[in-house]
Amino acid sequence: MFPWRFLLLLVVLCVWSLTTFTWALPFEQRGFWDFAMDGETADLTMTMRDEEGSAVDELPPDVSICPFACHCQLTVVQCSDLTLISVPNNIPRGTKLLDLQNNRITELKENDFKGLTNLYALSLVNNKISKVHPQAFSPLRHLKKLYFSRNLLTVVPKNLPPSLVELRIHDNRIKKIAEGTFSGLGTMNCIDLPDSLHELHLDNNQIQAIEMEDLSRYKHLYRLGLGFNQIRMIENGSLSYVPSLRELHLEHNRLSRVPSGLPDMKYLQVVYLHSNNISQVNVYDFCPRGFGMKRSFYNGISLFANPVKYWEVQPATFRCVTDRLAIQFGNYKK
């Protein structure tokens, strides 16, 4: 269960443009803090300075062990821009920030991060990673920030560290976020997802509202799962950002009315609204006013377990539904 208030809002707020990464030749990298003054790692390193700066400065440098061609300074290990094809060996166990961006790593193996229990931030941006072992992140018990953007992932890696606070995974090949993907990530407050998603499942969380900009990046969605949350309000115009949506799950929330904007969704076919607090259904809640405006008729609308007096609902309300059996009413218990 996510403890934050507006998960989708945080997804939007944590997105910002990425600048070009610094390219450095092997053995000639600048000091790490100078190197990382732009791009995603800049934000990551600045955060470390704010949150853990004093602790890092007090530690003596460990130069006895450092991966070949990498630059090690205090608890920071920089292995960027080295054309690496795998995670290097001999990473110091006390490392807190590991920079592996701009390489050619294709896979994360089970023991790649073995012993790195103190790791706070990991940057894997701009590699060619398409495969992640299910236990690759198991040793990273204190990992807070994981930057995985610009790779070849087709799914979100399994068994992400429960300690994660921030995950950036945009610019991959992910088309679907399955239900339960983020289960157990109770401290997460920022998720930056790919804008090419076709399916997004955020069921079983604690989302309380959907605001205008929350869905603005996900124009290609055709299935959106928001069931089993605590949603009371969907701001007018929010659904206009997902014009291709076919299926919308809003069951088991706290909505008091049918969300606005449904009549304008030309391709929407299935809407789950059961087990909410909806007490009234109006004639223009689902279907557009004019004929020929909706490309696909509804084949499923669930409104049962709501305090709706279904005998008062006008028959014309469901004029764009394929069959009356596709409408589910009744079975409301106080």
C-alpha positions as CSV (number, residue, x, y, z in Angstrom):
1,M,0.0,0.0,0.0
2,F,1.4,3.4,-0.9
3,P,1.4,5.9,1.9
4,W,1.4,9.0,-0.2
5,R,-1.6,11.1,-1.1
6,F,-1.6,11.6,-4.8
7,L,0.5,8.9,-6.6
8,L,-0.3,10.1,-10.1
9,L,0.4,13.7,-9.3
10,L,3.8,12.7,-7.9
11,V,4.5,10.8,-11.2
12,V,4.0,14.0,-13.1
13,L,5.9,16.3,-10.7
14,C,9.0,14.2,-10.7
15,V,9.4,14.5,-14.5
16,W,11.8,17.0,-15.9
17,S,13.9,17.2,-19.1
18,L,17.2,15.5,-19.3
19,T,20.3,17.3,-20.6
20,T,23.2,15.8,-22.5
21,F,25.5,13.8,-20.4
22,T,29.2,14.6,-20.1
23,W,31.5,12.3,-22.0
24,A,34.8,11.6,-20.5
25,L,37.7,9.5,-21.6
26,P,39.0,6.6,-19.5
27,F,41.4,7.7,-16.7
28,E,40.7,11.3,-17.4
29,Q,37.4,11.9,-15.6
30,R,37.0,15.1,-13.6
31,G,36.2,15.2,-9.9
32,F,32.8,13.5,-9.5
33,W,31.0,16.5,-8.1
34,D,32.2,18.6,-11.0
35,F,31.3,15.9,-13.5
36,A,27.7,15.6,-12.3
37,M,26.5,19.1,-12.5
38,D,24.0,18.4,-15.2
39,G,21.6,15.6,-16.2
40,E,19.9,13.1,-14.0
41,T,23.0,12.4,-12.0
42,A,23.3,16.0,-11.1
43,D,20.0,15.9,-9.2
44,L,21.0,12.6,-7.7
45,T,24.3,13.8,-6.4
46,M,23.0,17.1,-5.2
47,T,20.4,15.2,-3.2
48,M,23.1,13.1,-1.6
49,R,25.0,16.2,-0.7
50,D,21.9,17.6,1.0
51,E,20.9,14.4,2.7
52,E,24.1,12.7,3.4
53,G,26.8,15.2,2.6
54,S,28.3,15.6,6.1
55,A,28.6,11.8,6.6
56,V,30.3,11.4,3.2
57,D,32.8,14.2,3.8
58,E,33.9,12.6,7.1
59,L,34.8,9.3,5.6
60,P,38.4,8.7,4.4
61,P,38.9,7.8,0.8
62,D,39.2,4.1,0.0
63,V,41.6,3.8,-2.9
64,S,42.7,0.3,-2.2
65,I,39.9,-1.2,-4.3
66,C,38.4,0.4,-7.3
67,P,37.1,-1.1,-10.5
68,F,39.5,-0.9,-13.5
69,A,39.3,2.5,-15.3
70,C,36.7,3.8,-12.8
71,H,37.1,6.8,-10.5
72,C,36.6,6.2,-6.8
73,Q,36.3,9.1,-4.4
74,L,35.1,8.6,-0.8
75,T,31.8,6.6,-1.2
76,V,31.3,7.6,-4.8
77,V,32.2,5.2,-7.7
78,Q,32.1,6.7,-11.2
79,C,32.2,4.2,-14.0
80,S,30.4,6.2,-16.7
81,D,31.4,6.5,-20.4
82,L,33.7,3.5,-20.4
83,T,31.9,1.3,-23.0
84,L,31.4,-1.3,-20.3
85,I,29.3,-4.4,-21.3
86,S,28.7,-5.6,-17.7
87,V,28.7,-4.3,-14.2
88,P,32.4,-4.2,-13.1
89,N,33.9,-6.3,-10.3
90,N,35.6,-5.0,-7.2
91,I,33.1,-2.3,-6.3
92,P,34.0,-1.1,-2.8
93,R,31.4,-2.4,-0.2
94,G,31.0,1.0,1.3
95,T,29.9,2.6,-2.0
96,K,26.8,4.9,-1.6
97,L,26.6,6.2,-5.1
98,L,27.4,4.1,-8.2
99,D,27.4,5.8,-11.6
100,L,27.2,3.3,-14.5
101,Q,25.5,5.6,-17.0
102,N,26.4,5.9,-20.7
103,N,27.8,2.4,-21.1
104,R,26.8,-0.7,-23.1
105,I,25.6,-2.9,-20.3
106,T,23.0,-5.4,-21.6
107,E,22.1,-7.4,-18.5
108,L,22.1,-7.2,-14.7
109,K,23.1,-10.5,-13.2
110,E,22.2,-12.0,-9.8
111,N,25.5,-11.1,-8.1
112,D,26.3,-7.8,-9.8
113,F,25.6,-5.8,-6.7
114,K,26.5,-8.4,-4.1
115,G,27.7,-6.9,-0.8
116,L,26.6,-3.3,-1.7
117,T,24.3,-3.1,1.2
118,N,25.1,0.6,1.8
119,L,24.3,1.7,-1.7
120,Y,22.0,4.8,-1.7
121,A,21.8,5.7,-5.3
122,L,22.3,3.8,-8.6
123,S,22.4,5.3,-12.1
124,L,22.1,3.0,-15.0
125,V,20.9,5.6,-17.5
126,N,21.6,5.2,-21.2
127,N,22.8,1.6,-21.4
128,K,21.4,-1.3,-23.4
129,I,19.8,-3.3,-20.5
130,S,17.1,-5.6,-21.6
131,K,17.3,-8.3,-18.9
132,V,17.4,-8.1,-15.1
133,H,17.8,-11.1,-12.9
134,P,14.9,-11.3,-10.4
135,Q,17.4,-11.2,-7.5
136,A,19.7,-8.5,-8.9
137,F,18.6,-5.9,-6.4
138,S,18.3,-8.1,-3.4
139,P,21.5,-6.9,-1.7
140,L,20.5,-3.2,-2.0
141,R,18.6,-3.0,1.3
142,H,19.2,0.8,1.6
143,L,18.8,1.9,-2.0
144,K,16.7,5.1,-2.2
145,K,17.2,6.2,-5.8
146,L,17.2,4.1,-9.0
147,Y,17.7,5.8,-12.4
148,F,17.0,3.3,-15.2
149,S,16.0,5.6,-18.0
150,R,17.1,5.1,-21.7
151,N,17.5,1.4,-21.8
152,L,15.8,-1.5,-23.6
153,L,13.5,-2.8,-20.8
154,T,10.2,-4.2,-21.8
155,V,8.9,-4.7,-18.3
156,V,9.5,-3.1,-14.9
157,P,12.2,-5.2,-13.1
158,K,10.9,-7.5,-10.4
159,N,11.7,-7.3,-6.7
160,L,12.6,-3.7,-6.5
161,P,14.1,-2.7,-3.1
162,P,11.4,-1.8,-0.6
163,S,13.5,1.1,0.5
164,L,13.1,2.9,-2.9
165,V,12.0,6.5,-2.7
166,E,12.5,7.5,-6.4
167,L,12.4,5.5,-9.6
168,R,13.0,6.8,-13.0
169,I,12.4,4.4,-15.8
170,H,11.2,6.5,-18.8
171,D,12.5,6.0,-22.4
172,N,12.4,2.3,-22.4
173,R,10.2,-0.2,-24.3
174,I,7.7,-0.8,-21.6
175,K,4.1,-0.9,-22.8
176,K,2.4,-2.3,-19.7
177,I,2.6,-1.7,-16.0
178,A,1.0,-4.8,-14.5
179,E,-1.1,-4.8,-11.3
180,G,1.1,-5.3,-8.2
181,T,4.2,-4.0,-9.9
182,F,4.9,-1.5,-7.1
183,S,3.5,-3.5,-4.3
184,G,5.7,-3.4,-1.2
185,L,7.2,-0.1,-2.1
186,G,5.8,1.8,0.8
187,T,8.3,4.6,0.9
188,M,8.1,5.5,-2.8
189,N,7.1,9.1,-3.6
190,C,8.3,9.6,-7.1
191,I,7.8,7.3,-10.1
192,D,8.7,8.5,-13.6
193,L,7.1,6.1,-16.0
194,P,7.4,5.8,-19.9
195,D,4.9,7.9,-21.8
196,S,4.5,5.2,-24.4
197,L,2.5,3.0,-22.0
198,H,-0.6,1.1,-23.3
199,E,-1.6,-0.3,-19.9
200,L,-1.2,1.3,-16.5
201,H,-2.4,-0.5,-13.4
202,L,-2.3,1.4,-10.2
203,D,-5.0,-0.6,-8.4
204,N,-4.8,-1.3,-4.6
205,N,-3.1,1.9,-3.5
206,Q,-4.2,5.0,-1.6
207,I,-4.8,7.4,-4.5
208,Q,-7.3,10.0,-3.4
209,A,-7.7,12.2,-6.4
210,I,-7.0,12.5,-10.2
211,E,-6.1,16.0,-11.2
212,M,-5.8,17.7,-14.6
213,E,-2.1,17.0,-15.3
214,D,-1.9,13.6,-13.8
215,L,-2.6,11.7,-17.0
216,S,-1.1,14.3,-19.5
217,R,1.9,12.1,-20.4
218,Y,0.0,8.9,-21.2
219,K,-1.8,9.7,-24.4
220,H,-1.5,6.2,-25.7
221,L,-3.2,4.4,-22.9
222,Y,-6.0,2.0,-23.8
223,R,-6.4,0.4,-20.3
224,L,-6.2,2.3,-17.0
225,G,-6.6,0.6,-13.7
226,L,-7.4,2.8,-10.6
227,G,-9.6,0.4,-8.7
228,F,-9.4,-0.3,-5.0
229,N,-8.1,3.2,-4.1
230,Q,-9.6,6.1,-2.2
231,I,-10.5,8.4,-5.1
232,R,-13.1,11.0,-4.2
233,M,-12.5,13.4,-7.1
234,I,-11.6,13.3,-10.8
235,E,-11.0,16.8,-12.0
236,N,-12.9,17.9,-15.0
237,G,-10.9,17.5,-18.2
238,S,-8.5,14.9,-16.7
239,L,-9.7,12.1,-19.0
240,S,-9.3,14.2,-22.1
241,Y,-5.6,13.3,-22.0
242,V,-6.3,9.6,-22.7
243,P,-8.4,9.9,-25.8
244,S,-7.7,6.3,-26.9
245,L,-8.8,4.7,-23.7
246,R,-10.8,1.5,-24.1
247,E,-11.1,0.3,-20.5
248,L,-11.4,2.3,-17.3
249,H,-11.3,0.7,-13.8
250,L,-12.6,2.9,-11.0
251,E,-14.3,0.3,-8.9
252,H,-14.0,0.3,-5.1
253,N,-13.3,4.0,-4.6
254,R,-15.2,6.9,-3.0
255,L,-16.7,8.6,-6.0
256,S,-20.0,10.4,-5.4
257,R,-20.8,10.9,-9.1
258,V,-19.9,9.5,-12.6
259,P,-16.7,11.2,-13.7
260,S,-17.1,13.9,-16.3
261,G,-15.7,13.5,-19.8
262,L,-16.9,10.0,-20.5
263,P,-19.2,11.0,-23.3
264,D,-16.3,12.6,-25.2
265,M,-14.2,9.3,-25.1
266,K,-14.9,7.9,-28.6
267,Y,-13.3,4.5,-28.0
268,L,-14.2,3.8,-24.4
269,Q,-16.0,0.4,-24.2
270,V,-15.8,-0.7,-20.6
271,V,-16.2,1.3,-17.4
272,Y,-16.1,-0.2,-13.9
273,L,-17.7,2.1,-11.3
274,H,-19.2,-0.4,-8.9
275,S,-18.7,-0.1,-5.2
276,N,-18.5,3.7,-5.0
277,N,-20.9,6.3,-3.5
278,I,-22.6,7.3,-6.7
279,S,-26.3,8.1,-6.0
280,Q,-27.4,9.6,-9.3
281,V,-26.8,8.9,-13.0
282,N,-27.8,11.6,-15.5
283,V,-28.8,11.2,-19.1
284,Y,-25.5,12.6,-20.5
285,D,-23.1,10.9,-18.1
286,F,-22.0,8.2,-20.5
287,C,-23.2,9.0,-24.0
288,P,-22.6,12.1,-26.2
289,R,-25.5,14.4,-27.1
290,G,-25.1,13.9,-30.8
291,F,-25.3,10.7,-32.9
292,G,-22.2,9.4,-34.7
293,M,-19.8,11.0,-32.3
294,K,-18.8,7.7,-30.5
295,R,-16.8,5.3,-32.6
296,S,-17.2,2.3,-30.2
297,F,-20.3,1.6,-28.2
298,Y,-20.1,0.4,-24.6
299,N,-20.2,-3.3,-24.0
300,G,-19.8,-3.1,-20.2
301,I,-20.9,-0.5,-17.6
302,S,-20.9,-1.7,-13.9
303,L,-22.7,0.5,-11.4
304,F,-23.8,-2.1,-8.8
305,A,-23.1,-1.6,-5.1
306,N,-23.8,2.1,-5.5
307,P,-26.7,4.0,-3.8
308,V,-28.3,4.6,-7.3
309,K,-32.1,4.4,-7.6
310,Y,-31.8,2.6,-10.9
311,W,-35.6,2.7,-11.5
312,E,-35.2,6.5,-11.8
313,V,-32.5,6.4,-14.4
314,Q,-33.8,7.4,-17.8
315,P,-33.5,4.6,-20.5
316,A,-31.8,7.2,-22.9
317,T,-28.9,7.3,-20.5
318,F,-27.5,4.1,-22.1
319,R,-28.4,4.8,-25.7
320,C,-24.8,4.1,-26.7
321,V,-24.6,0.7,-25.1
322,T,-24.6,-2.4,-27.3
323,D,-27.0,-4.4,-25.1
324,R,-29.0,-3.7,-21.9
325,L,-27.3,-6.8,-20.4
326,A,-24.1,-4.9,-20.5
327,I,-25.4,-2.6,-17.7
328,Q,-25.0,-3.8,-14.1
329,F,-27.1,-2.2,-11.4
330,G,-28.4,-3.0,-7.9
331,N,-27.1,-5.0,-5.0
332,Y,-26.4,-2.0,-2.8
333,K,-26.1,-2.5,0.9
334,K,-25.6,0.4,3.4
